[in-house]
Amino acid sequence: MFTEQGPTLRELAVQALSSIEHGYDLLAPKFDRTPFRTSDRLLDSVAGALRPLGAFAAGLDICCGTGAGMDVLRQVCRERAVGVDFSAGMLAAAASRYAAAAASPDPTASPDPDAPAAPAGPSVVGRGGPAVSWVRADARALPFAPTYDLAVSFGAFGHFLPRERPLLFTQAHAALRPGGCFAFPVMAPPGPNSLLYWTLLGFDATMRIRNALWRPRFVMYYRTFPLSAVLEDLGRAGFTVELVPLTDLGRLPDGSPRARLVVARKPRDV
């Protein structure tokens, strides 16, 4: 499926019938060769939007997966970048990618996804870049003191039901220093006259049927993250929020941006 090096249809079926954690443990070695990985174009756009927002010392990638979002933190954080995920397989794949990056003369270069596997170590330091480390934990119970200036997340919110979103945002808020920000991109929702709209609708319907009939559940929905509800939940968690247009990703026919960066700040007087 997707590419010759990607997962087979059988492997994807086994993953889909597993729990979220075990499913991603199985998919991890081939995850970067699927369209589920956040695109470099989106990552570059987010990094460009974050640079003017402040000098960040420590960054946290929530639900880091195989570490694609850590490329952003390595560009905008001076001292350390921490990736947290509850899949041991995804963390091992991330550590493998960054073992090669530690020896790279360019700290902003993306790690080679074909680098030999390496055991997950506590820390990797790239030349001129921040120390990189990995923590296995559930995003709904983050084991961090408020020591981070920046938290990011890419492509993981579909794994949380709407009722879990306030807890997720509260955990991100608790990990940030006063004045720190929690940032993540959101795409403009497709309209009902597009194929993507009906594809996502069909996928979510299929997942609801699967979860009603099969255990363990595999939570992954594409239409449970409406921006208006997300902004309300961020406000209740204690954030002040602004939306930064990612104009380099294009505009819709009505002139609005195809993507925005949600920048939720923890007040300095907390």
Backbone torsions as a table, in degrees:
resi	resn	phi	psi	omega
1	MET	NA	142.4	174.7
2	PHE	71.4	-61.2	176.4
3	THR	-142.1	168.1	179.0
4	GLU	-63.3	-28.7	-179.4
5	GLN	-90.9	-4.0	-176.4
6	GLY	-82.3	179.3	-179.4
7	PRO	-68.0	148.1	176.4
8	THR	-78.8	166.6	177.1
9	LEU	-60.1	-38.8	178.8
10	ARG	-64.3	-42.3	179.5
11	GLU	-63.7	-39.4	177.7
12	LEU	-66.6	-36.8	178.6
13	ALA	-65.2	-42.0	177.7
14	VAL	-62.4	-42.2	178.3
15	GLN	-61.4	-44.3	-176.2
16	ALA	-65.6	-22.4	179.7
17	LEU	-97.4	6.6	179.2
18	SER	-102.0	176.7	170.6
19	SER	-70.8	166.6	179.0
20	ILE	-59.1	-48.3	-176.2
21	GLU	-62.9	-51.0	-177.7
22	HIS	-68.4	-36.3	179.0
23	GLY	-59.8	-42.2	178.9
24	TYR	-76.4	-28.7	171.2
25	ASP	-58.1	-41.7	-179.3
26	LEU	-70.4	-39.6	-174.5
27	LEU	-81.1	-19.5	-170.5
28	ALA	-49.3	-47.2	-176.2
29	PRO	-61.0	-23.4	-177.2
30	LYS	-116.9	6.7	-173.2
31	PHE	-60.0	-40.0	-176.5
32	ASP	-68.9	-8.5	178.4
33	ARG	-104.7	22.5	175.7
34	THR	-119.5	161.7	176.8
35	PRO	-72.8	-3.3	179.4
36	PHE	-74.3	-20.8	177.6
37	ARG	-68.5	137.6	177.7
38	THR	-60.9	133.2	-174.7
39	SER	-69.9	149.7	176.7
40	ASP	-61.9	-33.4	-179.9
41	ARG	-62.6	-42.9	178.7
42	LEU	-68.4	-41.9	178.9
43	LEU	-61.0	-43.4	179.4
44	ASP	-63.7	-38.6	179.7
45	SER	-65.0	-43.4	179.2
46	VAL	-64.1	-43.7	179.3
47	ALA	-59.3	-43.0	179.0
48	GLY	-63.8	-35.4	179.4
49	ALA	-75.5	-26.9	-178.5
50	LEU	-78.7	-30.7	-173.5
51	ARG	-54.8	-43.1	-178.1
52	PRO	-76.2	-6.1	-172.0
53	LEU	-83.7	-7.9	177.5
54	GLY	146.6	166.4	175.4
55	ALA	-87.3	119.7	-177.7
56	PHE	-105.1	128.0	176.4
57	ALA	-88.3	-50.2	-174.8
58	ALA	-124.8	133.3	-179.3
59	GLY	-125.8	150.9	-178.3
60	LEU	-128.4	126.2	175.3
61	ASP	-102.7	107.9	-177.0
62	ILE	-84.8	127.3	-173.9
63	CYS	61.0	59.7	-169.7
64	CYS	-73.7	-18.0	-178.7
65	GLY	58.8	-131.5	-179.8
66	THR	-85.3	8.7	170.2
67	GLY	94.6	15.0	-179.7
68	ALA	-60.7	-41.2	-179.5
69	GLY	-69.0	-19.3	177.7
70	MET	-66.4	-23.0	174.7
71	ASP	-60.6	-35.2	177.2
72	VAL	-67.9	-47.3	-179.0
73	LEU	-62.2	-35.1	179.6
74	ARG	-66.5	-22.8	179.1
75	GLN	-86.1	-28.6	-171.4
76	VAL	-113.9	-6.7	-179.1
77	CYS	-110.4	139.8	-175.4
78	ARG	-87.3	-40.6	-166.3
79	GLU	-105.5	-50.6	-177.4
80	ARG	-151.5	151.8	177.6
81	ALA	-135.7	125.4	-175.3
82	VAL	-119.1	129.1	174.3
83	GLY	-104.8	132.2	-179.8
84	VAL	-124.8	134.7	178.9
85	ASP	-155.6	157.6	178.8
86	PHE	-99.1	0.6	176.0
87	SER	-96.1	114.8	178.5
88	ALA	-63.2	-34.3	179.4
89	GLY	-65.7	-41.3	178.8
90	MET	-67.3	-39.3	178.2
91	LEU	-65.4	-38.4	177.6
92	ALA	-64.1	-40.0	177.5
93	ALA	-65.4	-39.2	178.2
94	ALA	-63.7	-44.6	179.7
95	ALA	-62.8	-35.7	178.5
96	SER	-63.9	-42.5	179.5
97	ARG	-62.4	-41.6	-173.3
98	TYR	-84.8	-11.1	172.4
99	ALA	-61.8	-39.0	177.1
100	ALA	-70.8	-35.3	-178.3
101	ALA	-66.1	-26.2	-178.4
102	ALA	-61.4	-29.2	-178.5
103	ALA	-95.9	0.8	-176.4
104	SER	-76.5	136.2	176.0
105	PRO	-71.5	-15.0	-178.8
106	ASP	-111.8	104.7	-176.3
107	PRO	-66.9	-13.4	179.2
108	THR	-94.8	-2.5	-178.6
109	ALA	-73.6	140.3	177.7
110	SER	-70.9	137.9	177.5
111	PRO	-63.5	154.7	179.5
112	ASP	-77.3	116.4	-179.1
113	PRO	-66.7	-14.9	-179.9
114	ASP	-95.6	7.8	179.4
115	ALA	-63.3	147.2	179.5
116	PRO	-58.7	149.1	-178.4
117	ALA	-65.6	144.8	176.5
118	ALA	-136.4	148.5	179.0
119	PRO	-65.2	148.6	-179.8
120	ALA	-69.1	117.4	178.9
121	GLY	-102.5	168.7	-177.7
122	PRO	-70.2	-28.3	-174.7
123	SER	-158.4	142.4	173.1
124	VAL	-129.6	132.4	-179.5
125	VAL	-116.9	114.5	175.2
126	GLY	-82.3	154.1	-179.6
127	ARG	-62.2	119.1	178.0
128	GLY	78.4	-2.9	-178.5
129	GLY	-109.4	177.2	-179.5
130	PRO	-73.3	159.1	171.6
131	ALA	-66.3	134.4	-179.0
132	VAL	-111.7	130.8	178.6
133	SER	-141.3	165.9	-171.9
134	TRP	-131.5	137.5	-178.7
135	VAL	-132.2	131.3	175.6
136	ARG	-91.2	117.6	-178.4
137	ALA	-165.0	159.9	175.6
138	ASP	-84.9	132.6	-179.2
139	ALA	-63.0	-19.5	178.2
140	ARG	-84.4	-1.6	178.7
141	ALA	-149.2	64.1	-175.3
142	LEU	-69.8	134.2	-175.8
143	PRO	-93.0	44.1	-172.4
144	PHE	-120.6	141.6	168.3
145	ALA	-77.8	165.1	-179.2
146	PRO	-75.2	77.0	-175.1
147	THR	-122.1	7.0	-175.9
148	TYR	-106.6	143.2	176.6
149	ASP	-90.3	-23.3	-174.3
150	LEU	-146.3	135.1	170.1
151	ALA	-126.5	139.1	178.3
152	VAL	-130.4	164.2	172.9
153	SER	-156.1	142.4	-176.3
154	PHE	-133.9	118.0	168.0
155	GLY	69.2	18.4	-174.9
156	ALA	-109.9	-10.6	-170.5
157	PHE	-68.5	-20.2	176.5
158	GLY	-66.8	-13.6	178.7
159	HIS	-85.8	3.1	-179.7
160	PHE	-121.5	131.9	176.9
161	LEU	-70.4	154.3	-178.4
162	PRO	-52.9	-35.3	-179.6
163	ARG	-70.0	-17.9	178.4
164	GLU	-88.4	-13.7	-173.8
165	ARG	-61.9	-42.8	178.6
166	PRO	-59.4	-39.6	178.3
167	LEU	-65.4	-42.1	178.6
168	LEU	-59.3	-45.4	-179.3
169	PHE	-68.9	-35.8	177.3
170	THR	-64.0	-38.5	178.4
171	GLN	-65.7	-41.0	176.6
172	ALA	-62.9	-42.4	178.7
173	HIS	-60.0	-42.3	-176.8
174	ALA	-68.2	-24.7	-179.0
175	ALA	-84.0	-10.2	-175.8
176	LEU	-95.9	145.9	168.7
177	ARG	-68.8	157.1	170.6
178	PRO	-54.6	131.4	-176.6
179	GLY	91.0	-10.2	178.8
180	GLY	-72.1	164.0	-178.8
181	CYS	-130.1	148.6	177.0
182	PHE	-110.9	118.1	-172.0
183	ALA	-128.1	139.8	175.9
184	PHE	-157.9	147.6	-179.7
185	PRO	-84.3	149.0	172.5
186	VAL	-131.4	139.0	178.5
187	MET	-95.2	148.8	173.7
188	ALA	-63.3	133.7	-178.3
189	PRO	-67.0	141.9	178.2
190	PRO	-70.2	148.8	178.4
191	GLY	-82.5	163.3	-176.7
192	PRO	-67.3	-8.3	177.1
193	ASN	-92.0	8.5	-179.3
194	SER	-110.1	152.1	176.6
195	LEU	-63.5	-36.3	-178.5
196	LEU	-61.7	-38.6	179.1
197	TYR	-56.3	-49.4	-176.8
198	TRP	-74.1	-29.5	176.0
199	THR	-64.5	-46.8	-179.5
200	LEU	-68.4	-38.6	177.1
201	LEU	-60.7	-44.9	179.0
202	GLY	-65.5	-39.1	178.7
203	PHE	-62.6	-47.8	-179.0
204	ASP	-62.8	-39.6	178.6
205	ALA	-63.6	-41.3	178.2
206	THR	-62.8	-42.0	179.7
207	MET	-66.2	-35.3	178.3
208	ARG	-66.6	-39.9	177.1
209	ILE	-66.3	-44.9	178.5
210	ARG	-56.7	-45.4	-176.9
211	ASN	-73.2	-23.0	175.7
212	ALA	-75.7	-25.8	-173.7
213	LEU	-107.2	-15.7	-169.0
214	TRP	-133.8	141.0	172.5
215	ARG	-125.0	142.7	3.2
216	PRO	-75.0	157.7	178.1
217	ARG	-70.3	152.7	170.4
218	PHE	-124.5	102.4	-175.8
219	VAL	-85.1	113.9	173.3
220	MET	-159.2	105.5	-179.8
221	TYR	-129.1	144.8	-177.9
222	TYR	-99.9	-11.4	-172.7
223	ARG	-119.3	29.3	-178.6
224	THR	-114.7	20.9	-174.8
225	PHE	-132.4	55.2	-179.8
226	PRO	-67.7	137.9	-172.2
227	LEU	-60.1	-40.3	-177.3
228	SER	-61.5	-43.7	179.4
229	ALA	-69.1	-36.2	178.3
230	VAL	-62.8	-44.2	179.9
231	LEU	-63.7	-38.5	176.9
232	GLU	-63.4	-44.0	-179.1
233	ASP	-67.0	-36.1	176.3
234	LEU	-64.3	-41.7	177.8
235	GLY	-62.3	-42.3	178.9
236	ARG	-65.9	-28.6	178.6
237	ALA	-77.3	-7.0	176.6
238	GLY	106.2	8.4	-178.9
239	PHE	-91.2	151.7	161.4
240	THR	-103.4	138.4	-166.1
241	VAL	-125.0	139.6	168.4
242	GLU	-132.3	156.0	178.9
243	LEU	-112.5	125.3	-179.9
244	VAL	-107.4	116.5	179.6
245	PRO	-64.4	134.2	173.8
246	LEU	-97.3	75.6	-169.8
247	THR	-68.9	-22.1	179.0
248	ASP	-70.0	-9.3	176.3
249	LEU	-92.9	3.8	174.1
250	GLY	101.7	171.3	179.6
251	ARG	-126.9	157.1	175.4
252	LEU	-80.6	167.0	179.9
253	PRO	-55.3	-28.3	-180.0
254	ASP	-84.3	2.3	177.9
255	GLY	94.1	-11.1	179.2
256	SER	-75.3	153.1	-177.1
257	PRO	-70.3	146.8	175.7
258	ARG	-70.4	-24.6	-178.0
259	ALA	-144.2	148.0	175.1
260	ARG	-130.9	154.8	172.0
261	LEU	-102.7	119.0	173.7
262	VAL	-79.8	122.1	178.6
263	VAL	-117.8	105.3	-178.5
264	ALA	-106.1	117.2	-176.4
265	ARG	-102.1	138.7	171.6
266	LYS	-83.6	124.2	-177.0
267	PRO	-56.4	146.6	-177.6
268	ARG	-72.1	-20.5	-176.9
269	ASP	-93.7	14.1	178.7
270	VAL	-74.7	NA	NA
